[in-house]
Structures are given as structure tokens and as C-alpha cells.
């Protein structure tokens, strides 16, 4: 009697499911919005270009 579940088939099925989930996630509007590509202003795209810190904080010399 043959095995009902072959380990290689299970791993292959799980990999196919993972690829489908990743494709759906990477093409979703939410992912584009969170990565700054959704044609909306996000915290990252609003950052002050003259700021010293990566978070957009002003330089210590510019503070009053």
C-alpha cells in the first residue's frame, strides 16, 4: 500500500501556496500605500529634505 501523503508533494503544495500569497501581497494597494507608492502623502514622502535625522527631525542648530 502506498503512502497517502508524500512529503515532497506536501512541501511543493505549501511552496505554491506561499508564492500565491506573496504575489497577492506584493500587488495589493495596501502594500503600495505602505511602501510610499500609492500616490498619497505618507510620513516617508513628507519628510523634510533639509532635516539632519532620517526621521525628519530638524538639525540641533536650527532649533530655537
BELMO-V743117 format. One record per residue. N is the residue number from 1. SS is DSSP state (hx for helix, st for strand, lp for the rest). PSI is psi in radians with two decimals (none if undefined). OMEGA is omega in degrees with one decimal (* if undefined). Layout:
BEGIN
n | ss | psi | omega
N | SS | PSI | OMEGA
N | SS | PSI | OMEGA
END
This chain:
BEGIN
n | ss | psi | omega
1 | lp | 2.30 | -177.1
2 | lp | 2.72 | 176.4
3 | lp | 2.45 | 178.8
4 | lp | -0.64 | -177.5
5 | lp | 1.91 | 177.5
6 | lp | 2.28 | -176.7
7 | hx | -0.64 | -179.8
8 | hx | -0.67 | 178.1
9 | hx | -0.67 | 178.6
10 | hx | -0.80 | 179.3
11 | hx | -0.73 | 178.6
12 | hx | -0.75 | 178.6
13 | hx | -0.74 | 178.7
14 | hx | -0.65 | 178.3
15 | hx | -0.70 | 177.5
16 | hx | -0.76 | 178.4
17 | hx | -0.74 | 179.0
18 | hx | -0.76 | 179.5
19 | hx | -0.74 | 178.6
20 | hx | -0.72 | 178.7
21 | hx | -0.78 | 179.8
22 | hx | -0.71 | 177.8
23 | hx | -0.77 | 179.2
24 | hx | -0.73 | -178.6
25 | hx | -0.78 | -176.9
26 | hx | -0.36 | 179.0
27 | lp | 0.15 | -177.2
28 | lp | 2.61 | 176.4
29 | hx | -0.56 | 179.8
30 | hx | -0.74 | 178.6
31 | hx | -0.76 | 178.4
32 | hx | -0.71 | 179.0
33 | hx | -0.80 | -177.5
34 | hx | -0.42 | 178.2
35 | lp | 0.08 | 175.7
36 | lp | 0.29 | -178.3
37 | lp | 0.27 | -175.4
38 | lp | 0.33 | -179.0
39 | lp | 0.62 | 174.6
40 | lp | 2.74 | 178.2
41 | lp | 2.13 | 174.8
42 | lp | 3.03 | 178.4
43 | lp | -0.67 | -179.2
44 | lp | -0.66 | -178.3
45 | lp | -0.26 | 179.0
46 | lp | -0.05 | -174.9
47 | lp | 2.43 | 179.0
48 | lp | 2.14 | -176.8
49 | lp | -0.35 | -179.8
50 | lp | 0.05 | -178.0
51 | lp | 2.64 | 178.9
52 | lp | -0.68 | -175.7
53 | lp | 2.62 | 178.6
54 | lp | -0.39 | -179.0
55 | lp | -0.14 | 179.4
56 | lp | 0.11 | 178.7
57 | lp | 2.54 | -179.8
58 | lp | 2.77 | 177.4
59 | lp | 2.56 | 178.0
60 | hx | -0.60 | -179.5
61 | hx | -0.34 | -178.3
62 | hx | -0.17 | -179.7
63 | lp | 2.64 | 178.4
64 | lp | none | *
END
